[in-house]
């Protein structure tokens, strides 16, 4: 048996599958942000006897993201090449908010007083300009230990080209403080760009203690319950053993959202769609991604709390619009939704857990998109009167009605999600015409059709058990690890295939050694190669896949011109093309599982009060497990599932396909 558990900001979801892919049990409990492992243990302990013992546990969590966003990692020190102490403070010339007169650059994770310089120098080619002064390293480490640092990040100039100095620094630290965690830039991200490489290394060191403690506590608790093995989801959509995450915690930053994309891809494939936009709306935020040909877009860098993090990850755009997003009035008297969230504790006012501020969930309850009779996750009652009471002060301040405020707040959330989808699709050269919006998460199906309307999309797919798609995605994911190395070639046309193969052989050897050291069996895994290319003078690159068995620099350049034209609408075949880096992906994809069906078991249906376009009306109400394949429901309608609710607006029709997916289409 296999168990998938995904910890979100509000709920922790669990799915148990047998060896044939059939669902044996599901569970949903409130997350415990102060101690995330407690919710996991609670969800496991509530399972029927016999399902846990001997099972494999696959896990995705936001623990790394939260540690960074909340700045709750350990105090760290940073070792740099002499003269480069201020790299993390100088940052770049760009501004995230161009017209903010009070703009301040993101605060680094390490204070200047905890940065020490060491005597050494390597040039961009990897040649040693100044040998490492080991005494300067010992003195710097001693100073940092006196200051009480919990981990040390090491980022020496041009160590991507020659990591030997960083490796020696690690060894010296181990001699002085054997138990002190160390993150070196040549192991975390072996690529050029000093600021991004250094910042990513400090992120790895900063969250290392929190992630390591969490994973080890989870291993201990799972072992006590009889779990046979534990695998952890990374930001790139692949699962790895705990040792791999402990070695590079930064790879776990977007673990939870990546699991959802994995599950969505499986659901779309079973339904016959390979071009989709995924929309995972939970209690705290909404995560969206573009998938073409059954594979998500993999980015090489993201930004978390304003800090660049350069690791391979599914290109997911997150917006602070979730079911728990706070509805408020700003200083200018305008209605706002998010990014602040009520989270799991206290949660929306209607949850009856002490929340007093109105949220998107409260607004949906007031407008009838969520029925007052609904029990959250099948067991938690909702309080409509509490939702009305929470929205009343906002309505009074705006001189409006509670119902009007509820409807407008939901519309603002929908617009925010639509804009997030444009960022990962239209702004990257992908057409939405003919693309399917696949919605999941506790709140995704509730907003999906309205978001599709904003984007002029005509089709929405809601998979079975959509509230548990992220947990299910953990069970469909395979092993995946990426390795990269900066290798600057000023003119790709002059690059020799033999030179490329030499560097590739070195990378492959290092990858095998690292995987073996982490206990990863990757003999039968696929090896996928790509090169980062750019036009001479550009400050950004595009990854271009290639077949190592038929490596031809001229073909690589032609593929780059085509990729540039797809992404930006133009190319320049007469311009010099440069190679910047090589990338190796080792992946072992799991066989596709048949998506579990919804078994028709309920005939409950009727009508329910509903507010749409400022009018009070009635909507058809039905249970999803009361709709057999072929059944159709015209909007306005509310279709309830165990872990989510589907809203079907006027002008839309929902029908059940042969796989018991709900397919929403414009009527």
Secondary structure, DSSP 8 states (H G I E B T S, - for coil): -EEEEEE-SSEEEEEEE-TTS-EEEEEEEE--GGGHHHHHHHHHHTS-TTSSTT-EEEEEESHHHHHHHTT-S--EEEEEETT-TTHHHH--S--SSTT-TT------SS-GGGEEEES-EE-TTS-EEE---HHHHHHHHHHHHHTT-SEEEEE-TTTTT-THHHHHHHHHHHHH-TTSEEEEHHHH---S-HHHHHHHHHHHHHHHHHHHHHHHHHHHHHHHHT--EEEEE-TTS-EEEHHHHHH-GGGGTTHHHHHHHHHHHHHHHHHT--EEEEEEE-SS-EEEEEEETTEE-EES-EEETTEEE-S-EE--EEES-STTEEEEE-TTS-EEEEEEE-TTTT--GGGTSS--S-BHHHHHHHHTSS-TT-EETTTEE--HHHHHHHHHHHHHHHTS-HHHHHHHHHHHHHHHHHHHHHHHTGGGT---TT-EEEEEHHHHHHHHHHHHHHTT--EEEE-TTGGGHHHHHHHH--EEEEEEEEEEES-GGG--HHHHHHHHHHHHHHHHHHHHHTT---TT-EEEEEEEEEETT-S--EEEEE-GGG--HHHHHHHHHHHHHHHHS---TTS-EEEEEEEEEEEE----------------EEEEEEEETTEEEEEEEEEGGG--TT-EEESSEEEE-SS-EEEE-TTEEEEE-TTS-EEEEE-
